[in-house]
């Protein structure tokens, strides 16, 4: 891995963590408890793939990271809210998230519900209040926020969760699995990449290329998840392996087999990297990111 | 009541119902179930006070109702989502809403949770995608959507719900009750009124006057609710009376007494009407609306 890749990732992570910390101040007032719950979940960060994608696509299209930050944080807030609501007893009923108690275990179901609502609402407030009109036109800000809203909504991420609920305990075919993931995971990754372009005034061709990169990356990401559930170690993953098989969940591995899945990840990653040809700037970072996600161990 | 008041209310109601119907199409696709749940709750309309306020303040400031409609529908969607989440078992655990089964009783908790998330997300999508840039500047659209986001968020409506949760089963003082209502009910009424002004390019003075009207109206509305719970009939209210006393809930009536409450409603309504002097156009409709809410029987 290039040293510059690691360094830039660290810079991005530092920017994102600091900004989330500033935007979700927590404590102090009567309603402080829900803010604390929002902070708890937002700071229990994973890879921060989505906000990094927004920052890097913006940079590639000529906008400095700082100006893209409200949009990057918004997509991460929406991702975080979806995990909080997904973990609730009436949904997946998961007690743990990334090795720590889920939000509703730590704060109670009522507070977790409101913390999710709060993060979803704050995502829009942040984009609309914090964008810098000297760097981003109001029309572009509106277009980016509208894109995130539609990709996070019923035709996007929420739609994927509905399909997931309906599929629970049932065998599903590869087409349904594909649609579910395209919505549940893919829609937000797509918004992350394309928002970076929209706020930078990128061309229509570049916007489409960002969409191609996102859709290949998103699907590869999901297939790698399924592969790791079979081949990974509990230690590396930080969660029990084999849970998909145990729950008789239809996965890419159960439907296509391990070899076909590995081939697909290779093919999709190459496809993602090829889509970057439509950009003139240095696309090395995004190519490395795609490779890193394809070969990750957790 | 003036005939023109009734006629204009009917016109507004018809506009709002038709637009909500168009914006939440329902059925047909894999994720159709959650859209159906969104429609179910959004069409089980109450008085539609909030969207009517947005349309009328916009009209008063010179914008035609059609242009204000996306913002009116957005505030109603946010009100509806808050009711769906409020009724959930982990919150107030209410089985009935306006004489019909609550969303989670009809569709299940998981679908109701997602329907609430979907309406909250759709509210922003609608404002950002459906506003007419020929009638409303992009900057005004952003300001209005940002206003709704902050008033609906943790510093606004959600904050009020948190205080409500913490107060459950406890006696609270008048200050806490006032803060809770100012956030839980008042913040969205404030957004409804002020958004109407913001999208019409109203002056700062008018914006402040709309805020005064909203805050007096919102508090009077809540006090009337408490009075009706004591003096109303189950038949008129469509829900059991005396439930506040039974639940040992602190209300304006239990803290101040009936007479003081009636005085306060009178005073607040007069205050709301006086705030309208800052507008040049015909404020008769908004004055009648304040009177109608003060003297309502349900």
Boltz contact constraints between the chains, C-beta under 6 A:
constraints:
  - contact:
      token1: [A, 30]
      token2: [B, 163]
      max_distance: 6.0
  - contact:
      token1: [A, 31]
      token2: [B, 154]
      max_distance: 6.0
  - contact:
      token1: [A, 31]
      token2: [B, 159]
      max_distance: 6.0
  - contact:
      token1: [A, 31]
      token2: [B, 162]
      max_distance: 6.0
  - contact:
      token1: [A, 34]
      token2: [B, 154]
      max_distance: 6.0
  - contact:
      token1: [A, 34]
      token2: [B, 162]
      max_distance: 6.0
  - contact:
      token1: [A, 35]
      token2: [B, 154]
      max_distance: 6.0
  - contact:
      token1: [A, 90]
      token2: [B, 109]
      max_distance: 6.0
  - contact:
      token1: [A, 90]
      token2: [B, 110]
      max_distance: 6.0
  - contact:
      token1: [A, 91]
      token2: [B, 110]
      max_distance: 6.0
  - contact:
      token1: [A, 109]
      token2: [B, 90]
      max_distance: 6.0
  - contact:
      token1: [A, 110]
      token2: [B, 90]
      max_distance: 6.0
  - contact:
      token1: [A, 110]
      token2: [B, 91]
      max_distance: 6.0
  - contact:
      token1: [A, 110]
      token2: [B, 165]
      max_distance: 6.0
  - contact:
      token1: [A, 114]
      token2: [B, 158]
      max_distance: 6.0
  - contact:
      token1: [A, 114]
      token2: [B, 161]
      max_distance: 6.0
  - contact:
      token1: [A, 117]
      token2: [B, 158]
      max_distance: 6.0
  - contact:
      token1: [A, 118]
      token2: [B, 154]
      max_distance: 6.0
  - contact:
      token1: [A, 118]
      token2: [B, 158]
      max_distance: 6.0
  - contact:
      token1: [A, 120]
      token2: [B, 120]
      max_distance: 6.0
  - contact:
      token1: [A, 121]
      token2: [B, 149]
      max_distance: 6.0
  - contact:
      token1: [A, 121]
      token2: [B, 152]
      max_distance: 6.0
  - contact:
      token1: [A, 121]
      token2: [B, 153]
      max_distance: 6.0
  - contact:
      token1: [A, 122]
      token2: [B, 153]
      max_distance: 6.0
  - contact:
      token1: [A, 124]
      token2: [B, 124]
      max_distance: 6.0
  - contact:
      token1: [A, 124]
      token2: [B, 149]
      max_distance: 6.0
  - contact:
      token1: [A, 125]
      token2: [B, 149]
      max_distance: 6.0
  - contact:
      token1: [A, 125]
      token2: [B, 150]
      max_distance: 6.0
  - contact:
      token1: [A, 125]
      token2: [B, 153]
      max_distance: 6.0
  - contact:
      token1: [A, 128]
      token2: [B, 142]
      max_distance: 6.0
  - contact:
      token1: [A, 128]
      token2: [B, 145]
      max_distance: 6.0
  - contact:
      token1: [A, 128]
      token2: [B, 146]
      max_distance: 6.0
  - contact:
      token1: [A, 129]
      token2: [B, 146]
      max_distance: 6.0
  - contact:
      token1: [A, 138]
      token2: [B, 138]
      max_distance: 6.0
  - contact:
      token1: [A, 138]
      token2: [B, 139]
      max_distance: 6.0
  - contact:
      token1: [A, 138]
      token2: [B, 142]
      max_distance: 6.0
  - contact:
      token1: [A, 139]
      token2: [B, 138]
      max_distance: 6.0
  - contact:
      token1: [A, 142]
      token2: [B, 128]
      max_distance: 6.0
  - contact:
      token1: [A, 142]
      token2: [B, 138]
      max_distance: 6.0
  - contact:
      token1: [A, 145]
      token2: [B, 128]
      max_distance: 6.0
  - contact:
      token1: [A, 146]
      token2: [B, 128]
      max_distance: 6.0
  - contact:
      token1: [A, 146]
      token2: [B, 129]
      max_distance: 6.0
  - contact:
      token1: [A, 149]
      token2: [B, 121]
      max_distance: 6.0
  - contact:
      token1: [A, 149]
      token2: [B, 124]
      max_distance: 6.0
  - contact:
      token1: [A, 149]
      token2: [B, 125]
      max_distance: 6.0
  - contact:
      token1: [A, 150]
      token2: [B, 125]
      max_distance: 6.0
  - contact:
      token1: [A, 152]
      token2: [B, 121]
      max_distance: 6.0
  - contact:
      token1: [A, 153]
      token2: [B, 121]
      max_distance: 6.0
  - contact:
      token1: [A, 153]
      token2: [B, 122]
      max_distance: 6.0
  - contact:
      token1: [A, 153]
      token2: [B, 125]
      max_distance: 6.0
  - contact:
      token1: [A, 154]
      token2: [B, 31]
      max_distance: 6.0
  - contact:
      token1: [A, 154]
      token2: [B, 34]
      max_distance: 6.0
  - contact:
      token1: [A, 154]
      token2: [B, 35]
      max_distance: 6.0
  - contact:
      token1: [A, 154]
      token2: [B, 118]
      max_distance: 6.0
  - contact:
      token1: [A, 158]
      token2: [B, 114]
      max_distance: 6.0
  - contact:
      token1: [A, 158]
      token2: [B, 117]
      max_distance: 6.0
  - contact:
      token1: [A, 158]
      token2: [B, 118]
      max_distance: 6.0
  - contact:
      token1: [A, 159]
      token2: [B, 31]
      max_distance: 6.0
  - contact:
      token1: [A, 161]
      token2: [B, 114]
      max_distance: 6.0
  - contact:
      token1: [A, 162]
      token2: [B, 31]
      max_distance: 6.0
  - contact:
      token1: [A, 162]
      token2: [B, 34]
      max_distance: 6.0
  - contact:
      token1: [A, 163]
      token2: [B, 30]
      max_distance: 6.0
  - contact:
      token1: [A, 165]
      token2: [B, 110]
      max_distance: 6.0
